[in-house]
Amino acid sequence: MSTILLEVATPDKGEVFAKEINMLICRSIAGELGILPKHARLLTELVPHAMRIKMDGGETQLFIGGGFMEVTPEKITILADSAEMPDDIDVERAKSAYKRAEDRVNSAKNKGDAEIDLKRAEAALARAKARLLVKGVPIP
């Protein structure tokens, strides 16, 4: 099976992932995308999610906290705001962040806070949820 190089980097950690893969399934602002080797050129913004990487007959996930993706026929480059491999995710911290974000979303909706406060709370909730999904932890 043919492969394509996937490189994921963040401002804080530098290179987080760099391997030849068979397929990438990720979520952009336009919806879910499946990227295979020799894919058409593409540039898109990514939303926080649990990115799925298929390689060597298996699958792994990688937390992406938003960012940008460039695809060429030979390479996928992701410049992420944050990215974490499953082993790097602290489950208790992610659960705590999820609960805090959920409380902030509910509070912002109930109080009628400014829409920007609600959007920030929803973004924090999406990041916490994606981290938990990457670890395979049921969402509370």
CYANA upper distance limits for C-alpha pairs under 8 A (distance plus 0.5 A):
  1 MET  CA     22 ASN  CA      7.69
  2 SER  CA     22 ASN  CA      7.00
  2 SER  CA     37 PRO  CA      6.98
  3 THR  CA     20 GLU  CA      6.20
  3 THR  CA     21 ILE  CA      5.68
  3 THR  CA     22 ASN  CA      5.25
  3 THR  CA     23 MET  CA      8.19
  3 THR  CA     36 LEU  CA      8.22
  3 THR  CA     37 PRO  CA      6.03
  4 ILE  CA     20 GLU  CA      5.82
  4 ILE  CA     21 ILE  CA      5.94
  4 ILE  CA     22 ASN  CA      6.88
  4 ILE  CA     23 MET  CA      8.23
  4 ILE  CA     36 LEU  CA      7.65
  4 ILE  CA     37 PRO  CA      5.37
  4 ILE  CA     38 LYS  CA      8.05
  4 ILE  CA     73 PRO  CA      8.27
  4 ILE  CA     74 GLU  CA      6.05
  4 ILE  CA     75 LYS  CA      6.06
  4 ILE  CA     76 ILE  CA      7.75
  5 LEU  CA     18 ALA  CA      7.55
  5 LEU  CA     19 LYS  CA      6.17
  5 LEU  CA     20 GLU  CA      4.81
  5 LEU  CA     21 ILE  CA      6.65
  5 LEU  CA     74 GLU  CA      7.09
  5 LEU  CA     75 LYS  CA      5.22
  5 LEU  CA     76 ILE  CA      6.56
  6 LEU  CA     17 PHE  CA      7.80
  6 LEU  CA     18 ALA  CA      6.03
  6 LEU  CA     19 LYS  CA      6.09
  6 LEU  CA     20 GLU  CA      6.61
  6 LEU  CA     21 ILE  CA      7.12
  6 LEU  CA     75 LYS  CA      6.55
  6 LEU  CA     76 ILE  CA      5.25
  6 LEU  CA     77 THR  CA      6.61
  6 LEU  CA     78 ILE  CA      8.33
  7 GLU  CA     15 GLU  CA      7.78
  7 GLU  CA     16 VAL  CA      8.23
  7 GLU  CA     17 PHE  CA      6.08
  7 GLU  CA     18 ALA  CA      4.87
  7 GLU  CA     19 LYS  CA      7.35
  7 GLU  CA     75 LYS  CA      8.31
  7 GLU  CA     76 ILE  CA      6.71
  7 GLU  CA     77 THR  CA      5.48
  7 GLU  CA     78 ILE  CA      6.68
  8 VAL  CA     15 GLU  CA      6.42
  8 VAL  CA     16 VAL  CA      6.01
  8 VAL  CA     17 PHE  CA      5.54
  8 VAL  CA     18 ALA  CA      6.96
  8 VAL  CA     77 THR  CA      6.59
  8 VAL  CA     78 ILE  CA      5.19
  8 VAL  CA     79 LEU  CA      6.61
  8 VAL  CA     80 ALA  CA      7.50
  8 VAL  CA     83 ALA  CA      8.33
  9 ALA  CA     13 LYS  CA      7.57
  9 ALA  CA     14 GLY  CA      5.50
  9 ALA  CA     15 GLU  CA      4.71
  9 ALA  CA     16 VAL  CA      5.83
  9 ALA  CA     17 PHE  CA      7.58
  9 ALA  CA     78 ILE  CA      6.81
  9 ALA  CA     79 LEU  CA      5.70
  9 ALA  CA     80 ALA  CA      6.60
  9 ALA  CA     83 ALA  CA      8.14
 10 THR  CA     14 GLY  CA      5.53
 10 THR  CA     15 GLU  CA      7.10
 10 THR  CA     16 VAL  CA      7.67
 10 THR  CA     79 LEU  CA      6.32
 10 THR  CA     80 ALA  CA      5.57
 10 THR  CA     81 ASP  CA      6.34
 10 THR  CA     82 SER  CA      6.19
 10 THR  CA     83 ALA  CA      7.24
 11 PRO  CA     80 ALA  CA      8.24
 11 PRO  CA     81 ASP  CA      7.50
 11 PRO  CA     82 SER  CA      8.31
 12 ASP  CA     82 SER  CA      8.33
 16 VAL  CA     83 ALA  CA      7.51
 16 VAL  CA     84 GLU  CA      7.87
 16 VAL  CA     85 MET  CA      8.39
 20 GLU  CA     55 MET  CA      8.05
 21 ILE  CA     53 ILE  CA      7.53
 21 ILE  CA     54 LYS  CA      6.68
 21 ILE  CA     55 MET  CA      5.22
 21 ILE  CA     56 ASP  CA      8.06
 22 ASN  CA     36 LEU  CA      6.99
 22 ASN  CA     37 PRO  CA      7.43
 22 ASN  CA     53 ILE  CA      8.31
 22 ASN  CA     54 LYS  CA      6.04
 22 ASN  CA     55 MET  CA      5.49
 22 ASN  CA     56 ASP  CA      7.99
 23 MET  CA     34 GLY  CA      7.46
 23 MET  CA     35 ILE  CA      6.14
 23 MET  CA     36 LEU  CA      5.40
 23 MET  CA     37 PRO  CA      7.76
 23 MET  CA     53 ILE  CA      6.62
 23 MET  CA     54 LYS  CA      5.54
 23 MET  CA     55 MET  CA      7.42
 24 LEU  CA     33 LEU  CA      8.43
 24 LEU  CA     34 GLY  CA      6.19
 24 LEU  CA     35 ILE  CA      5.53
 24 LEU  CA     36 LEU  CA      7.27
 24 LEU  CA     51 MET  CA      7.96
 24 LEU  CA     52 ARG  CA      6.43
 24 LEU  CA     53 ILE  CA      5.35
 24 LEU  CA     54 LYS  CA      6.78
 25 ILE  CA     32 GLU  CA      7.56
 25 ILE  CA     33 LEU  CA      6.15
 25 ILE  CA     34 GLY  CA      5.05
 25 ILE  CA     35 ILE  CA      6.89
 25 ILE  CA     51 MET  CA      6.53
 25 ILE  CA     52 ARG  CA      5.54
 25 ILE  CA     53 ILE  CA      6.99
 26 CYS  CA     32 GLU  CA      6.20
 26 CYS  CA     33 LEU  CA      5.88
 26 CYS  CA     34 GLY  CA      7.16
 26 CYS  CA     46 LEU  CA      8.32
 26 CYS  CA     49 HIS  CA      8.05
 26 CYS  CA     50 ALA  CA      8.05
 26 CYS  CA     51 MET  CA      5.39
 26 CYS  CA     52 ARG  CA      6.97
 27 ARG  CA     31 GLY  CA      6.03
 27 ARG  CA     32 GLU  CA      4.79
 27 ARG  CA     33 LEU  CA      6.50
 27 ARG  CA     46 LEU  CA      6.47
 27 ARG  CA     47 VAL  CA      6.69
 27 ARG  CA     48 PRO  CA      8.33
 27 ARG  CA     49 HIS  CA      7.12
 27 ARG  CA     51 MET  CA      7.77
 28 SER  CA     32 GLU  CA      6.55
 28 SER  CA     33 LEU  CA      7.54
 28 SER  CA     44 THR  CA      7.01
 28 SER  CA     45 GLU  CA      6.10
 28 SER  CA     46 LEU  CA      4.65
 28 SER  CA     47 VAL  CA      6.08
 29 ILE  CA     44 THR  CA      8.04
 29 ILE  CA     45 GLU  CA      6.43
 29 ILE  CA     46 LEU  CA      6.39
 29 ILE  CA     47 VAL  CA      6.53
 35 ILE  CA     39 HIS  CA      6.80
 37 PRO  CA     73 PRO  CA      6.69
 37 PRO  CA     74 GLU  CA      7.08
 37 PRO  CA     75 LYS  CA      8.48
 38 LYS  CA     72 THR  CA      7.77
 38 LYS  CA     73 PRO  CA      4.28
 38 LYS  CA     74 GLU  CA      6.51
 39 HIS  CA     71 VAL  CA      7.69
 39 HIS  CA     72 THR  CA      6.99
 39 HIS  CA     73 PRO  CA      5.30
 39 HIS  CA     74 GLU  CA      8.38
 40 ALA  CA     71 VAL  CA      7.73
 40 ALA  CA     72 THR  CA      6.77
 40 ALA  CA     73 PRO  CA      6.41
 41 ARG  CA     70 GLU  CA      7.99
 41 ARG  CA     71 VAL  CA      5.71
 41 ARG  CA     72 THR  CA      5.11
 41 ARG  CA     73 PRO  CA      7.06
 42 LEU  CA     69 MET  CA      8.30
 42 LEU  CA     70 GLU  CA      6.20
 42 LEU  CA     71 VAL  CA      5.42
 42 LEU  CA     72 THR  CA      7.32
 43 LEU  CA     68 PHE  CA      7.84
 43 LEU  CA     69 MET  CA      6.21
 43 LEU  CA     70 GLU  CA      5.02
 43 LEU  CA     71 VAL  CA      6.88
 44 THR  CA     68 PHE  CA      6.28
 44 THR  CA     69 MET  CA      5.94
 44 THR  CA     70 GLU  CA      7.23
 45 GLU  CA     66 GLY  CA      7.92
 45 GLU  CA     67 GLY  CA      6.32
 45 GLU  CA     68 PHE  CA      4.92
 45 GLU  CA     69 MET  CA      6.79
 46 LEU  CA     66 GLY  CA      5.42
 46 LEU  CA     67 GLY  CA      5.59
 46 LEU  CA     68 PHE  CA      5.94
 46 LEU  CA     69 MET  CA      7.30
 47 VAL  CA     64 ILE  CA      8.09
 47 VAL  CA     65 GLY  CA      7.20
 47 VAL  CA     66 GLY  CA      4.85
 47 VAL  CA     67 GLY  CA      7.36
 48 PRO  CA     63 PHE  CA      8.06
 48 PRO  CA     64 ILE  CA      5.87
 48 PRO  CA     65 GLY  CA      4.69
 48 PRO  CA     66 GLY  CA      5.03
 48 PRO  CA    123 ALA  CA      8.26
 48 PRO  CA    126 ALA  CA      6.68
 48 PRO  CA    127 ARG  CA      5.91
 48 PRO  CA    130 ALA  CA      7.21
 49 HIS  CA     63 PHE  CA      6.59
 49 HIS  CA     64 ILE  CA      6.03
 49 HIS  CA     65 GLY  CA      7.12
 49 HIS  CA     66 GLY  CA      8.06
 49 HIS  CA    126 ALA  CA      7.74
 49 HIS  CA    127 ARG  CA      7.32
 49 HIS  CA    129 LYS  CA      8.47
 49 HIS  CA    130 ALA  CA      5.32
 49 HIS  CA    131 ARG  CA      8.28
 50 ALA  CA     61 GLN  CA      6.59
 50 ALA  CA     62 LEU  CA      6.20
 50 ALA  CA     63 PHE  CA      5.25
 50 ALA  CA     64 ILE  CA      6.80
 50 ALA  CA    130 ALA  CA      5.57
 50 ALA  CA    131 ARG  CA      7.45
 50 ALA  CA    133 LEU  CA      6.90
 50 ALA  CA    134 VAL  CA      6.06
 51 MET  CA     61 GLN  CA      5.91
 51 MET  CA     62 LEU  CA      5.63
 51 MET  CA     63 PHE  CA      6.60
 51 MET  CA     64 ILE  CA      7.11
 52 ARG  CA     59 GLU  CA      7.27
 52 ARG  CA     60 THR  CA      6.45
 52 ARG  CA     61 GLN  CA      5.09
 52 ARG  CA     62 LEU  CA      7.10
 53 ILE  CA     59 GLU  CA      6.01
 53 ILE  CA     60 THR  CA      5.76
 53 ILE  CA     61 GLN  CA      6.39
 53 ILE  CA     62 LEU  CA      8.09
 54 LYS  CA     58 GLY  CA      6.29
 54 LYS  CA     59 GLU  CA      4.91
 54 LYS  CA     60 THR  CA      7.08
 55 MET  CA     59 GLU  CA      6.67
 61 GLN  CA     85 MET  CA      7.65
 61 GLN  CA     86 PRO  CA      7.45
 61 GLN  CA    134 VAL  CA      6.12
 62 LEU  CA     83 ALA  CA      7.39
 62 LEU  CA     84 GLU  CA      6.41
 62 LEU  CA     85 MET  CA      5.51
 62 LEU  CA     86 PRO  CA      6.99
 62 LEU  CA    134 VAL  CA      6.81
 63 PHE  CA     82 SER  CA      8.41
 63 PHE  CA     83 ALA  CA      5.73
 63 PHE  CA     84 GLU  CA      5.55
 63 PHE  CA     85 MET  CA      6.90
 63 PHE  CA     86 PRO  CA      8.01
 63 PHE  CA    130 ALA  CA      6.77
 63 PHE  CA    131 ARG  CA      6.24
 63 PHE  CA    134 VAL  CA      6.65
 64 ILE  CA     80 ALA  CA      6.90
 64 ILE  CA     81 ASP  CA      8.03
 64 ILE  CA     82 SER  CA      6.45
 64 ILE  CA     83 ALA  CA      5.11
 64 ILE  CA     84 GLU  CA      7.42
 64 ILE  CA    130 ALA  CA      8.33
 65 GLY  CA     80 ALA  CA      7.00
 65 GLY  CA     81 ASP  CA      6.12
 65 GLY  CA     82 SER  CA      5.35
 65 GLY  CA     83 ALA  CA      6.54
 65 GLY  CA    127 ARG  CA      6.42
 66 GLY  CA     80 ALA  CA      6.17
 66 GLY  CA     81 ASP  CA      6.02
 66 GLY  CA     82 SER  CA      7.49
 67 GLY  CA     78 ILE  CA      7.71
 67 GLY  CA     79 LEU  CA      6.15
 67 GLY  CA     80 ALA  CA      4.64
 67 GLY  CA     81 ASP  CA      5.71
 67 GLY  CA     82 SER  CA      8.42
 68 PHE  CA     78 ILE  CA      6.24
 68 PHE  CA     79 LEU  CA      5.81
 68 PHE  CA     80 ALA  CA      6.76
 69 MET  CA     76 ILE  CA      7.52
 69 MET  CA     77 THR  CA      6.14
 69 MET  CA     78 ILE  CA      4.89
 69 MET  CA     79 LEU  CA      6.89
 70 GLU  CA     76 ILE  CA      6.35
 70 GLU  CA     77 THR  CA      5.69
 70 GLU  CA     78 ILE  CA      6.96
 71 VAL  CA     75 LYS  CA      6.49
 71 VAL  CA     76 ILE  CA      5.06
 71 VAL  CA     77 THR  CA      6.93
 72 THR  CA     76 ILE  CA      6.90
 84 GLU  CA     88 ASP  CA      6.39
 84 GLU  CA     89 ILE  CA      7.03
 85 MET  CA     89 ILE  CA      7.39
 85 MET  CA    134 VAL  CA      8.44
 86 PRO  CA    134 VAL  CA      6.31
 86 PRO  CA    135 LYS  CA      5.89
 87 ASP  CA    135 LYS  CA      8.36
 89 ILE  CA     94 ALA  CA      8.03
 89 ILE  CA    131 ARG  CA      7.36
 89 ILE  CA    135 LYS  CA      7.64
 90 ASP  CA     94 ALA  CA      6.70
 91 VAL  CA     95 LYS  CA      6.58
 91 VAL  CA    132 LEU  CA      7.31
 91 VAL  CA    135 LYS  CA      7.88
 91 VAL  CA    137 VAL  CA      8.37
 92 GLU  CA     96 SER  CA      6.63
 93 ARG  CA     97 ALA  CA      6.62
 94 ALA  CA     98 TYR  CA      6.54
 94 ALA  CA    128 ALA  CA      6.02
 94 ALA  CA    129 LYS  CA      8.36
 94 ALA  CA    131 ARG  CA      7.00
 94 ALA  CA    132 LEU  CA      6.92
 95 LYS  CA     99 LYS  CA      6.75
 95 LYS  CA    128 ALA  CA      7.71
 95 LYS  CA    132 LEU  CA      7.80
 95 LYS  CA    140 PRO  CA      8.49
 96 SER  CA    100 ARG  CA      6.71
 97 ALA  CA    101 ALA  CA      6.51
 97 ALA  CA    124 ALA  CA      8.23
 97 ALA  CA    125 LEU  CA      8.08
 97 ALA  CA    128 ALA  CA      6.45
 98 TYR  CA    102 GLU  CA      6.49
 98 TYR  CA    124 ALA  CA      8.13
 98 TYR  CA    125 LEU  CA      6.10
 98 TYR  CA    128 ALA  CA      5.46
 98 TYR  CA    129 LYS  CA      6.95
 99 LYS  CA    103 ASP  CA      6.64
100 ARG  CA    104 ARG  CA      6.71
101 ALA  CA    105 VAL  CA      6.63
101 ALA  CA    121 ALA  CA      6.00
101 ALA  CA    122 GLU  CA      7.58
101 ALA  CA    124 ALA  CA      6.24
101 ALA  CA    125 LEU  CA      5.42
101 ALA  CA    128 ALA  CA      8.47
102 GLU  CA    106 ASN  CA      6.77
102 GLU  CA    121 ALA  CA      7.98
102 GLU  CA    122 GLU  CA      8.35
102 GLU  CA    125 LEU  CA      6.64
103 ASP  CA    107 SER  CA      6.52
104 ARG  CA    108 ALA  CA      6.47
104 ARG  CA    118 LEU  CA      8.19
104 ARG  CA    121 ALA  CA      6.25
105 VAL  CA    109 LYS  CA      6.69
105 VAL  CA    118 LEU  CA      6.35
105 VAL  CA    121 ALA  CA      5.74
105 VAL  CA    122 GLU  CA      6.63
106 ASN  CA    110 ASN  CA      6.58
107 SER  CA    111 LYS  CA      6.46
108 ALA  CA    112 GLY  CA      6.24
108 ALA  CA    113 ASP  CA      5.44
108 ALA  CA    114 ALA  CA      8.12
108 ALA  CA    117 ASP  CA      7.23
108 ALA  CA    118 LEU  CA      6.00
109 LYS  CA    113 ASP  CA      7.26
109 LYS  CA    118 LEU  CA      7.51
113 ASP  CA    117 ASP  CA      6.99
113 ASP  CA    118 LEU  CA      7.53
114 ALA  CA    118 LEU  CA      7.29
115 GLU  CA    119 LYS  CA      6.68
116 ILE  CA    120 ARG  CA      6.66
117 ASP  CA    121 ALA  CA      6.71
118 LEU  CA    122 GLU  CA      6.59
119 LYS  CA    123 ALA  CA      6.62
120 ARG  CA    124 ALA  CA      6.74
121 ALA  CA    125 LEU  CA      6.67
122 GLU  CA    126 ALA  CA      6.67
123 ALA  CA    127 ARG  CA      6.81
124 ALA  CA    128 ALA  CA      6.75
125 LEU  CA    129 LYS  CA      6.55
126 ALA  CA    130 ALA  CA      6.63
127 ARG  CA    131 ARG  CA      6.80
128 ALA  CA    132 LEU  CA      6.87
129 LYS  CA    133 LEU  CA      6.71
129 LYS  CA    139 ILE  CA      7.34
130 ALA  CA    134 VAL  CA      6.71
131 ARG  CA    135 LYS  CA      6.98
132 LEU  CA    136 GLY  CA      6.69
132 LEU  CA    137 VAL  CA      5.65
132 LEU  CA    138 PRO  CA      7.63
132 LEU  CA    139 ILE  CA      7.37
133 LEU  CA    137 VAL  CA      6.33
133 LEU  CA    138 PRO  CA      7.65
133 LEU  CA    139 ILE  CA      8.04
